[in-house]
Amino acid sequence: MENEVFDQRDMTILIVDDEPRIRDFVRMNLEMEHYRVIEASNGLEALDRLREHLPDLVVLDVMMPEMDGFETLKAIREVSTVPVVMLTVRQSEQDKIRGLDLGADDYIAKPFSPPELLSRIRALLRRSLMSPPARKTEIVVDEDLQIDFARREVMVRGKKVVLRPTEYRLLYHLVSNAGRLMTHETLLSKVWGREYRDEAHYLRLYITYLRQKLEEDPAHPKYILTERGIGYRFKELDNQ
């Protein structure tokens, strides 16, 4: 369900930042919302805390000495799909794309307001808890692409393709509405949450990821079609 309720007291959040002042600020605001908070001052500590506590979400600073946030994120993604929000003083679109490429789920620039951070965290936690029901056990798009939503399996030209959770959710909503135009705002709301309706760059980036994994020629897609300036449409399914 899209409005699934979770008890924040059951949620553990790991804060990773080399600045004690930032950790204290984030921890105080999270604890006021009844989250359980653990901390790490560097990347290596973060990996230890991750293994020990299995947090529900990680707030990760980019600019850290020795092992920066990008390196830490890469190491996290080798062992976990836990949602990660990256914090940075950088405004560069290139840095955002790098973080998302490495598996970050969201990106917030410093300085940020507590309401903004809390809103993003709530949206990510809701998303991580949602498991969309399959409308049909197996969908055969064509001889090159088969999807089993019940098993979360995607086969492309006879080989199993691994999708990240956000990629899977995006594909689910596209295929479930095959043949129908899905606007940017609709997809952002369904996949990321209502708070993300203006974050079109997330959608563009994940459409690119999906095309790279599913399409034989991502530059000339046959499955995920662009309706320029409006949204995307998954090809109509002839046998459904």
PAMAR-257955 format. One record per residue: residue in one letter; x, y, z of N, C-alpha, C, O in turn. Coordinates in pm, whole numbers, always signed. Layout:
N
(A (X Y Z) (X Y Z) (X Y Z) (X Y Z))
...
//
This chain:
240
(M (+84 -120 +0) (+0 +0 +0) (+87 +125 +0) (+193 +126 +64))
(E (+46 +231 -71) (+129 +348 -83) (+136 +427 +46) (+235 +498 +69))
(N (+34 +416 +133) (+34 +491 +257) (+63 +400 +376) (+9 +421 +484))
(E (+147 +302 +357) (+181 +208 +461) (+238 +282 +581) (+321 +371 +566))
(V (+192 +243 +701) (+234 +309 +824) (+344 +226 +888) (+336 +103 +892))
(F (+448 +294 +937) (+552 +224 +1010) (+574 +294 +1143) (+549 +414 +1156))
(D (+621 +217 +1241) (+650 +272 +1373) (+794 +318 +1375) (+886 +237 +1365))
(Q (+815 +450 +1388) (+950 +504 +1382) (+1037 +455 +1497) (+1159 +455 +1487))
(R (+974 +414 +1607) (+1051 +364 +1721) (+1121 +232 +1687) (+1216 +193 +1754))
(D (+1072 +164 +1584) (+1134 +39 +1542) (+1244 +61 +1438) (+1307 -35 +1394))
(M (+1267 +187 +1399) (+1359 +217 +1290) (+1493 +267 +1344) (+1499 +356 +1429))
(T (+1601 +207 +1292) (+1737 +247 +1331) (+1803 +321 +1216) (+1803 +273 +1103))
(I (+1858 +437 +1246) (+1925 +517 +1144) (+2071 +537 +1182) (+2102 +575 +1295))
(L (+2160 +511 +1087) (+2303 +529 +1106) (+2345 +663 +1046) (+2323 +688 +927))
(I (+2407 +749 +1127) (+2459 +877 +1080) (+2611 +864 +1065) (+2680 +824 +1158))
(V (+2661 +897 +945) (+2805 +887 +919) (+2856 +1025 +879) (+2824 +1074 +770))
(D (+2936 +1087 +966) (+2990 +1221 +937) (+3110 +1242 +1028) (+3106 +1204 +1146))
(D (+3215 +1301 +976) (+3335 +1323 +1057) (+3322 +1446 +1146) (+3409 +1471 +1230))
(E (+3216 +1525 +1129) (+3196 +1645 +1211) (+3098 +1613 +1324) (+2980 +1589 +1299))
(P (+3147 +1614 +1451) (+3057 +1587 +1565) (+2937 +1680 +1569) (+2828 +1640 +1609))
(R (+2957 +1805 +1530) (+2848 +1903 +1534) (+2733 +1862 +1442) (+2616 +1874 +1479))
(I (+2767 +1814 +1324) (+2663 +1769 +1229) (+2594 +1644 +1282) (+2472 +1633 +1276))
(R (+2674 +1549 +1334) (+2614 +1427 +1389) (+2517 +1460 +1501) (+2407 +1405 +1507))
(D (+2557 +1551 +1590) (+2470 +1589 +1702) (+2342 +1654 +1652) (+2233 +1626 +1703))
(F (+2355 +1740 +1552) (+2238 +1809 +1497) (+2139 +1711 +1436) (+2019 +1718 +1461))
(V (+2191 +1618 +1354) (+2104 +1520 +1289) (+2045 +1425 +1392) (+1925 +1395 +1389))
(R (+2129 +1377 +1484) (+2080 +1283 +1587) (+1968 +1344 +1669) (+1866 +1280 +1694))
(M (+1986 +1470 +1713) (+1885 +1535 +1796) (+1750 +1541 +1724) (+1646 +1512 +1783))
(N (+1753 +1578 +1596) (+1627 +1588 +1520) (+1564 +1452 +1495) (+1441 +1440 +1496))
(L (+1645 +1351 +1474) (+1591 +1217 +1453) (+1533 +1160 +1582) (+1427 +1098 +1581))
(E (+1602 +1181 +1692) (+1553 +1128 +1820) (+1425 +1198 +1863) (+1342 +1138 +1931))
(M (+1408 +1325 +1824) (+1281 +1394 +1853) (+1165 +1329 +1780) (+1050 +1339 +1823))
(E (+1195 +1260 +1669) (+1092 +1188 +1593) (+1088 +1040 +1633) (+1021 +960 +1568))
(H (+1159 +1005 +1740) (+1157 +870 +1799) (+1229 +763 +1718) (+1202 +644 +1734))
(Y (+1322 +806 +1632) (+1407 +707 +1566) (+1517 +665 +1663) (+1559 +743 +1749))
(R (+1564 +543 +1648) (+1683 +497 +1720) (+1804 +536 +1635) (+1806 +508 +1515))
(V (+1903 +600 +1694) (+2015 +655 +1618) (+2147 +595 +1663) (+2173 +585 +1782))
(I (+2230 +555 +1567) (+2368 +515 +1593) (+2458 +601 +1506) (+2414 +655 +1404))
(E (+2585 +614 +1545) (+2674 +708 +1476) (+2805 +642 +1436) (+2848 +543 +1495))
(A (+2867 +701 +1334) (+3002 +664 +1292) (+3071 +790 +1244) (+3009 +876 +1182))
(S (+3202 +801 +1272) (+3275 +922 +1236) (+3355 +907 +1108) (+3415 +1004 +1061))
(N (+3357 +786 +1051) (+3429 +765 +925) (+3374 +642 +855) (+3287 +572 +908))
(G (+3426 +616 +735) (+3373 +507 +654) (+3392 +369 +715) (+3302 +286 +711))
(L (+3510 +344 +771) (+3537 +212 +829) (+3447 +185 +949) (+3395 +75 +966))
(E (+3429 +288 +1033) (+3336 +273 +1145) (+3195 +246 +1094) (+3122 +165 +1152))
(A (+3158 +313 +987) (+3024 +296 +931) (+3000 +151 +890) (+2892 +97 +916))
(L (+3098 +89 +827) (+3082 -50 +783) (+3069 -143 +903) (+2992 -239 +899))
(D (+3145 -115 +1010) (+3133 -195 +1132) (+2994 -180 +1193) (+2931 -278 +1232))
(R (+2944 -54 +1201) (+2811 -31 +1258) (+2703 -96 +1173) (+2604 -148 +1224))
(L (+2723 -92 +1042) (+2626 -152 +949) (+2612 -301 +977) (+2501 -353 +986))
(R (+2723 -370 +990) (+2721 -514 +1014) (+2665 -547 +1152) (+2595 -647 +1170))
(E (+2696 -462 +1250) (+2656 -490 +1388) (+2510 -460 +1414) (+2442 -536 +1483))
(H (+2460 -349 +1360) (+2326 -301 +1395) (+2221 -319 +1286) (+2102 -308 +1314))
(L (+2262 -346 +1162) (+2169 -361 +1049) (+2067 -246 +1046) (+1947 -270 +1059))
(P (+2113 -121 +1029) (+2020 -8 +1031) (+1921 -13 +917) (+1943 -79 +816))
(D (+1810 +60 +936) (+1706 +68 +833) (+1737 +175 +729) (+1681 +175 +620))
(L (+1828 +268 +763) (+1863 +375 +671) (+1997 +434 +715) (+2030 +434 +834))
(V (+2074 +485 +618) (+2203 +547 +646) (+2202 +691 +595) (+2165 +716 +480))
(V (+2244 +785 +680) (+2268 +923 +641) (+2419 +939 +630) (+2489 +930 +731))
(L (+2470 +960 +509) (+2613 +950 +481) (+2670 +1079 +424) (+2624 +1126 +320))
(D (+2770 +1136 +492) (+2837 +1255 +442) (+2934 +1219 +330) (+2996 +1112 +334))
(V (+2947 +1306 +233) (+3039 +1281 +122) (+3183 +1316 +159) (+3275 +1238 +136))
(M (+3202 +1435 +216) (+3336 +1487 +240) (+3391 +1437 +373) (+3370 +1500 +477))
(M (+3461 +1324 +371) (+3525 +1269 +490) (+3670 +1235 +455) (+3698 +1197 +341))
(P (+3762 +1249 +551) (+3902 +1217 +523) (+3923 +1067 +504) (+3843 +985 +550))
(E (+4031 +1033 +436) (+4072 +893 +412) (+3972 +820 +324) (+3994 +805 +204))
(M (+3862 +774 +381) (+3759 +701 +305) (+3638 +792 +289) (+3560 +808 +383))
(D (+3621 +853 +172) (+3512 +949 +157) (+3377 +879 +142) (+3368 +756 +143))
(G (+3272 +961 +129) (+3138 +904 +123) (+3114 +816 +3) (+3042 +717 +12))
(F (+3175 +851 -112) (+3157 +770 -232) (+3219 +630 -213) (+3159 +529 -249))
(E (+3339 +627 -156) (+3405 +498 -131) (+3325 +417 -29) (+3310 +295 -42))
(T (+3276 +486 +75) (+3196 +418 +177) (+3068 +361 +117) (+3031 +247 +145))
(L (+3002 +440 +34) (+2879 +394 -32) (+2906 +271 -118) (+2830 +175 -116))
(K (+3015 +276 -193) (+3050 +161 -278) (+3067 +36 -193) (+3022 -72 -232))
(A (+3134 +49 -77) (+3153 -66 +12) (+3021 -112 +74) (+2999 -232 +90))
(I (+2933 -17 +107) (+2802 -53 +161) (+2723 -133 +59) (+2660 -233 +94))
(R (+2726 -90 -66) (+2647 -157 -169) (+2699 -297 -203) (+2628 -376 -266))
(E (+2819 -328 -162) (+2869 -464 -182) (+2806 -563 -84) (+2810 -684 -106))
(V (+2748 -511 +26) (+2694 -600 +129) (+2549 -572 +164) (+2487 -652 +234))
(S (+2492 -460 +118) (+2359 -421 +166) (+2285 -335 +64) (+2347 -261 -13))
(T (+2151 -345 +65) (+2066 -257 -15) (+1997 -152 +73) (+1899 -90 +31))
(V (+2049 -131 +195) (+1989 -33 +287) (+1978 +104 +219) (+2071 +145 +151))
(P (+1865 +175 +237) (+1852 +309 +179) (+1961 +402 +232) (+1992 +401 +351))
(V (+2018 +484 +143) (+2126 +577 +180) (+2091 +717 +132) (+2064 +739 +14))
(V (+2094 +813 +226) (+2082 +955 +193) (+2221 +1016 +205) (+2284 +1005 +310))
(M (+2268 +1080 +99) (+2401 +1141 +103) (+2389 +1291 +134) (+2301 +1360 +82))
(L (+2480 +1339 +221) (+2487 +1480 +256) (+2613 +1540 +195) (+2720 +1479 +201))
(T (+2602 +1658 +135) (+2719 +1717 +74) (+2709 +1869 +70) (+2599 +1925 +65))
(V (+2824 +1935 +72) (+2826 +2080 +53) (+2833 +2112 -95) (+2819 +2228 -134))
(R (+2856 +2011 -177) (+2869 +2033 -320) (+2733 +2044 -386) (+2638 +1975 -347))
(Q (+2723 +2131 -485) (+2598 +2148 -559) (+2606 +2085 -699) (+2511 +2091 -776))
(S (+2721 +2025 -730) (+2746 +1976 -865) (+2650 +1864 -904) (+2631 +1767 -831))
(E (+2588 +1880 -1022) (+2502 +1774 -1076) (+2581 +1648 -1100) (+2529 +1537 -1088))
(Q (+2709 +1665 -1135) (+2796 +1550 -1161) (+2816 +1467 -1035) (+2817 +1344 -1041))
(D (+2831 +1534 -921) (+2847 +1463 -794) (+2719 +1387 -758) (+2724 +1275 -709))
(K (+2605 +1451 -783) (+2478 +1383 -755) (+2465 +1256 -839) (+2428 +1150 -789))
(I (+2498 +1270 -968) (+2488 +1153 -1056) (+2585 +1045 -1012) (+2551 +926 -1016))
(R (+2706 +1085 -971) (+2803 +985 -924) (+2748 +909 -804) (+2756 +787 -798))
(G (+2690 +983 -707) (+2633 +918 -590) (+2520 +824 -626) (+2514 +712 -575))
(L (+2429 +869 -712) (+2318 +783 -754) (+2367 +663 -834) (+2313 +553 -821))
(D (+2469 +683 -916) (+2528 +572 -991) (+2583 +465 -898) (+2575 +346 -928))
(L (+2639 +508 -786) (+2698 +414 -691) (+2594 +348 -601) (+2625 +257 -525))
(G (+2469 +395 -610) (+2362 +330 -535) (+2298 +413 -427) (+2220 +361 -347))
(A (+2328 +545 -421) (+2259 +632 -324) (+2112 +642 -363) (+2076 +634 -481))
(D (+2026 +661 -263) (+1883 +673 -289) (+1837 +818 -291) (+1735 +851 -350))
(D (+1913 +905 -226) (+1877 +1046 -225) (+2002 +1128 -192) (+2104 +1075 -149))
(Y (+1990 +1259 -213) (+2105 +1348 -205) (+2056 +1481 -149) (+1967 +1542 -207))
(I (+2112 +1527 -36) (+2071 +1655 +23) (+2194 +1743 +41) (+2296 +1699 +95))
(A (+2184 +1868 -5) (+2296 +1960 +5) (+2295 +2033 +139) (+2190 +2075 +187))
(K (+2414 +2048 +198) (+2428 +2129 +319) (+2436 +2277 +277) (+2493 +2307 +173))
(P (+2380 +2368 +356) (+2303 +2342 +479) (+2161 +2298 +445) (+2105 +2341 +343))
(F (+2103 +2214 +528) (+1968 +2166 +504) (+1884 +2192 +628) (+1937 +2209 +738))
(S (+1754 +2195 +609) (+1664 +2216 +723) (+1621 +2081 +780) (+1610 +1984 +705))
(P (+1597 +2073 +910) (+1547 +1947 +968) (+1421 +1894 +900) (+1412 +1774 +874))
(P (+1321 +1981 +870) (+1202 +1927 +802) (+1233 +1861 +669) (+1175 +1759 +634))
(E (+1328 +1921 +593) (+1364 +1862 +464) (+1425 +1723 +483) (+1386 +1628 +416))
(L (+1521 +1712 +575) (+1586 +1584 +600) (+1486 +1481 +648) (+1485 +1367 +600))
(L (+1401 +1518 +744) (+1303 +1424 +799) (+1203 +1379 +694) (+1164 +1262 +691))
(S (+1162 +1471 +607) (+1069 +1436 +500) (+1131 +1335 +405) (+1066 +1238 +367))
(R (+1257 +1356 +366) (+1325 +1263 +276) (+1342 +1126 +342) (+1324 +1023 +277))
(I (+1376 +1126 +470) (+1394 +999 +541) (+1263 +922 +548) (+1261 +802 +524))
(R (+1154 +991 +582) (+1024 +922 +588) (+987 +862 +453) (+938 +749 +446))
(A (+1009 +939 +348) (+975 +890 +214) (+1058 +767 +178) (+1005 +671 +123))
(L (+1186 +769 +210) (+1273 +654 +180) (+1232 +531 +260) (+1230 +420 +207))
(L (+1201 +551 +387) (+1161 +437 +470) (+1029 +377 +421) (+1013 +255 +419))
(R (+935 +464 +382) (+809 +411 +327) (+836 +327 +204) (+781 +218 +187))
(R (+924 +381 +117) (+955 +309 -7) (+1019 +175 +22) (+988 +76 -43))
(S (+1110 +171 +120) (+1181 +47 +148) (+1087 -60 +204) (+1114 -179 +192))
(L (+976 -16 +267) (+881 -111 +324) (+778 -158 +223) (+717 -263 +241))
(M (+758 -81 +117) (+655 -116 +20) (+701 -228 -71) (+811 -222 -126))
(S (+620 -327 -86) (+647 -436 -179) (+527 -450 -270) (+431 -518 -233))
(P (+527 -391 -387) (+408 -389 -472) (+364 -530 -511) (+446 -610 -555))
(P (+236 -560 -497) (+186 -692 -535) (+193 -712 -686) (+171 -619 -764))
(A (+222 -831 -725) (+227 -860 -868) (+85 -879 -921) (+6 -951 -861))
(R (+55 -815 -1031) (-80 -834 -1088) (-87 -969 -1158) (-196 -1023 -1177))
(K (+27 -1024 -1195) (+32 -1154 -1259) (+169 -1212 -1228) (+269 -1140 -1225))
(T (+174 -1345 -1205) (+300 -1405 -1163) (+412 -1380 -1262) (+521 -1339 -1223))
(E (+386 -1405 -1390) (+491 -1390 -1488) (+439 -1313 -1608) (+328 -1338 -1656))
(I (+518 -1219 -1655) (+482 -1140 -1772) (+586 -1165 -1880) (+705 -1137 -1861))
(V (+542 -1217 -1994) (+630 -1238 -2107) (+611 -1119 -2201) (+512 -1110 -2272))
(V (+710 -1029 -2199) (+701 -912 -2286) (+724 -954 -2430) (+646 -919 -2519))
(D (+831 -1030 -2454) (+860 -1091 -2583) (+966 -1197 -2560) (+996 -1230 -2445))
(E (+1023 -1251 -2665) (+1120 -1360 -2646) (+1249 -1313 -2579) (+1326 -1395 -2529))
(D (+1273 -1182 -2577) (+1395 -1129 -2515) (+1377 -1085 -2371) (+1476 -1073 -2298))
(L (+1254 -1059 -2328) (+1231 -1003 -2195) (+1115 -1071 -2125) (+1002 -1068 -2172))
(Q (+1145 -1133 -2010) (+1043 -1195 -1926) (+1061 -1145 -1783) (+1173 -1131 -1734))
(I (+948 -1116 -1718) (+951 -1060 -1582) (+861 -1143 -1492) (+746 -1170 -1527))
(D (+913 -1182 -1377) (+834 -1251 -1276) (+832 -1162 -1152) (+927 -1163 -1073))
(F (+725 -1085 -1136) (+719 -991 -1026) (+707 -1062 -891) (+755 -1010 -790))
(A (+644 -1178 -887) (+630 -1250 -761) (+767 -1290 -707) (+790 -1285 -586))
(R (+857 -1330 -796) (+992 -1372 -755) (+1095 -1261 -769) (+1212 -1279 -734))
(R (+1052 -1145 -819) (+1143 -1033 -845) (+1257 -1077 -936) (+1374 -1050 -909))
(E (+1221 -1144 -1043) (+1320 -1191 -1139) (+1296 -1128 -1276) (+1182 -1120 -1323))
(V (+1403 -1084 -1338) (+1396 -1026 -1472) (+1497 -1101 -1559) (+1616 -1107 -1527))
(M (+1448 -1156 -1669) (+1534 -1229 -1762) (+1543 -1149 -1892) (+1442 -1116 -1954))
(V (+1666 -1119 -1933) (+1690 -1043 -2056) (+1777 -1127 -2148) (+1893 -1156 -2117))
(R (+1720 -1165 -2261) (+1790 -1249 -2359) (+1853 -1372 -2293) (+1968 -1407 -2319))
(G (+1772 -1435 -2208) (+1812 -1562 -2146) (+1899 -1550 -2022) (+1935 -1651 -1963))
(K (+1932 -1427 -1981) (+2017 -1410 -1864) (+1944 -1330 -1757) (+1872 -1235 -1787))
(K (+1964 -1371 -1631) (+1900 -1301 -1520) (+1970 -1167 -1497) (+2093 -1160 -1490))
(V (+1890 -1061 -1486) (+1943 -927 -1464) (+1905 -882 -1323) (+1790 -894 -1282))
(V (+2002 -831 -1251) (+1978 -784 -1114) (+1940 -637 -1117) (+2014 -554 -1171))
(L (+1825 -605 -1060) (+1780 -467 -1051) (+1790 -418 -906) (+1763 -493 -812))
(R (+1828 -294 -891) (+1824 -233 -759) (+1678 -210 -721) (+1592 -204 -809))
(P (+1647 -197 -590) (+1507 -182 -548) (+1432 -71 -619) (+1316 -89 -657))
(T (+1496 +45 -638) (+1427 +155 -706) (+1404 +123 -852) (+1300 +158 -907))
(E (+1500 +58 -917) (+1483 +17 -1057) (+1366 -81 -1068) (+1285 -73 -1161))
(Y (+1358 -173 -973) (+1250 -271 -975) (+1113 -203 -961) (+1019 -236 -1033))
(R (+1104 -109 -866) (+976 -40 -846) (+936 +39 -970) (+819 +40 -1008))
(L (+1031 +105 -1032) (+1002 +181 -1154) (+955 +89 -1265) (+857 +119 -1333))
(L (+1023 -23 -1283) (+981 -118 -1386) (+842 -172 -1357) (+760 -187 -1448))
(Y (+815 -202 -1230) (+683 -253 -1193) (+572 -157 -1236) (+473 -199 -1296))
(H (+589 -29 -1205) (+482 +67 -1237) (+471 +90 -1388) (+361 +110 -1439))
(L (+582 +86 -1458) (+576 +101 -1604) (+505 -18 -1669) (+416 -1 -1752))
(V (+546 -140 -1631) (+489 -260 -1692) (+343 -278 -1651) (+261 -322 -1732))
(S (+311 -244 -1527) (+172 -258 -1481) (+78 -164 -1557) (-43 -184 -1558))
(N (+135 -63 -1620) (+55 +31 -1700) (+99 +29 -1846) (+95 +130 -1915))
(A (+141 -89 -1892) (+193 -103 -2029) (+95 -46 -2130) (-26 -71 -2123))
(G (+149 +31 -2224) (+67 +93 -2327) (+8 +227 -2289) (-46 +298 -2374))
(R (+18 +263 -2160) (-39 +388 -2112) (+72 +487 -2080) (+177 +449 -2029))
(L (+49 +614 -2111) (+145 +719 -2080) (+147 +743 -1929) (+43 +765 -1867))
(M (+268 +739 -1872) (+286 +770 -1730) (+363 +903 -1723) (+477 +911 -1770))
(T (+301 +1005 -1667) (+367 +1135 -1661) (+485 +1131 -1565) (+494 +1043 -1480))
(H (+575 +1229 -1580) (+689 +1240 -1488) (+640 +1247 -1344) (+692 +1176 -1257))
(E (+541 +1332 -1318) (+492 +1352 -1182) (+432 +1224 -1124) (+452 +1194 -1006))
(T (+358 +1149 -1206) (+296 +1025 -1159) (+402 +922 -1121) (+394 +861 -1015))
(L (+500 +904 -1207) (+605 +806 -1178) (+687 +846 -1056) (+718 +761 -972))
(L (+722 +974 -1046) (+798 +1019 -929) (+719 +997 -800) (+775 +954 -700))
(S (+590 +1025 -802) (+507 +1007 -683) (+494 +860 -645) (+503 +825 -527))
(K (+475 +774 -744) (+455 +632 -717) (+584 +562 -675) (+582 +475 -588))
(V (+695 +599 -736) (+820 +527 -711) (+900 +589 -595) (+953 +517 -511))
(W (+906 +722 -593) (+986 +789 -490) (+902 +845 -376) (+948 +852 -263))
(G (+779 +886 -406) (+694 +949 -305) (+653 +1088 -349) (+718 +1150 -433))
(R (+542 +1139 -291) (+488 +1269 -333) (+588 +1382 -315) (+583 +1482 -387))
(E (+680 +1366 -218) (+778 +1472 -192) (+874 +1492 -309) (+946 +1592 -314))
(Y (+877 +1398 -404) (+976 +1399 -511) (+919 +1438 -647) (+984 +1417 -750))
(R (+799 +1494 -649) (+733 +1519 -778) (+808 +1617 -868) (+788 +1619 -989))
(D (+896 +1699 -808) (+971 +1796 -888) (+1114 +1751 -917) (+1191 +1826 -976))
(E (+1150 +1630 -876) (+1289 +1580 -890) (+1302 +1499 -1019) (+1334 +1380 -1015))
(A (+1279 +1563 -1132) (+1276 +1491 -1260) (+1409 +1425 -1294) (+1412 +1327 -1368))
(H (+1520 +1479 -1241) (+1651 +1420 -1275) (+1665 +1279 -1220) (+1735 +1197 -1280))
(Y (+1598 +1249 -1106) (+1600 +1112 -1055) (+1537 +1017 -1157) (+1593 +912 -1188))
(L (+1421 +1056 -1207) (+1349 +972 -1302) (+1430 +951 -1429) (+1442 +838 -1478))
(R (+1486 +1058 -1484) (+1566 +1045 -1607) (+1682 +949 -1586) (+1712 +866 -1672))
(L (+1747 +961 -1472) (+1864 +877 -1445) (+1825 +730 -1434) (+1893 +644 -1489))
(Y (+1715 +701 -1363) (+1676 +561 -1345) (+1614 +501 -1471) (+1623 +380 -1491))
(I (+1553 +582 -1554) (+1510 +534 -1685) (+1633 +491 -1765) (+1631 +388 -1833))
(T (+1740 +571 -1757) (+1865 +536 -1826) (+1920 +404 -1772) (+1961 +318 -1850))
(Y (+1920 +387 -1639) (+1968 +262 -1581) (+1889 +143 -1634) (+1947 +42 -1674))
(L (+1755 +155 -1634) (+1671 +44 -1680) (+1697 +14 -1827) (+1707 -103 -1865))
(R (+1707 +116 -1907) (+1732 +93 -2050) (+1865 +23 -2071) (+1876 -64 -2157))
(Q (+1966 +60 -1995) (+2096 -4 -2009) (+2090 -152 -1974) (+2166 -232 -2029))
(K (+2000 -188 -1885) (+1990 -328 -1842) (+1893 -410 -1927) (+1908 -531 -1940))
(L (+1792 -344 -1984) (+1687 -418 -2055) (+1695 -410 -2207) (+1665 -506 -2277))
(E (+1737 -295 -2256) (+1730 -271 -2400) (+1854 -324 -2472) (+1966 -312 -2422))
(E (+1834 -380 -2588) (+1947 -424 -2670) (+2025 -303 -2720) (+2148 -306 -2728))
(D (+1951 -195 -2754) (+2013 -71 -2797) (+1950 +41 -2714) (+1847 +96 -2754))
(P (+2012 +77 -2598) (+1951 +178 -2510) (+1926 +312 -2579) (+1835 +386 -2539))
(A (+2004 +345 -2681) (+1984 +472 -2751) (+1859 +470 -2838) (+1805 +576 -2872))
(H (+1813 +351 -2873) (+1691 +336 -2953) (+1601 +231 -2885) (+1588 +119 -2935))
(P (+1542 +268 -2772) (+1467 +171 -2691) (+1340 +121 -2759) (+1273 +194 -2833))
(K (+1308 -5 -2732) (+1182 -60 -2783) (+1084 -91 -2671) (+966 -114 -2697))
(Y (+1132 -92 -2545) (+1044 -123 -2432) (+997 +4 -2360) (+877 +25 -2344))
(I (+1091 +88 -2317) (+1058 +208 -2241) (+1068 +328 -2335) (+1177 +371 -2372))
(L (+952 +380 -2373) (+946 +483 -2475) (+925 +621 -2412) (+850 +635 -2315))
(T (+991 +720 -2467) (+981 +857 -2416) (+870 +934 -2485) (+861 +935 -2608))
(E (+786 +999 -2405) (+690 +1097 -2456) (+748 +1232 -2418) (+728 +1279 -2305))
(R (+818 +1294 -2509) (+901 +1410 -2477) (+823 +1519 -2404) (+717 +1564 -2447))
(G (+881 +1561 -2291) (+822 +1668 -2212) (+705 +1626 -2127) (+650 +1708 -2052))
(I (+663 +1498 -2136) (+543 +1455 -2063) (+575 +1339 -1969) (+545 +1345 -1850))
(G (+637 +1232 -2023) (+662 +1116 -1939) (+713 +998 -2020) (+784 +1015 -2119))
(Y (+676 +877 -1976) (+724 +755 -2040) (+610 +655 -2054) (+510 +659 -1982))
(R (+628 +566 -2150) (+528 +464 -2178) (+600 +331 -2202) (+693 +325 -2282))
(F (+558 +226 -2131) (+611 +92 -2163) (+533 +36 -2280) (+412 +55 -2289))
(K (+601 -33 -2369) (+536 -84 -2491) (+413 -167 -2456) (+410 -234 -2352))
(E (+315 -163 -2541) (+193 -241 -2517) (+224 -389 -2524) (+302 -433 -2609))
(L (+162 -465 -2434) (+185 -609 -2428) (+81 -680 -2513) (-38 -671 -2485))
(D (+126 -748 -2615) (+34 -813 -2709) (-38 -933 -2649) (-151 -964 -2686))
(N (+29 -1002 -2553) (-25 -1129 -2504) (-82 -1121 -2365) (-103 -1224 -2302))
(Q (-109 -1000 -2314) (-161 -990 -2177) (-311 -959 -2180) (-374 -947 -2075))
//
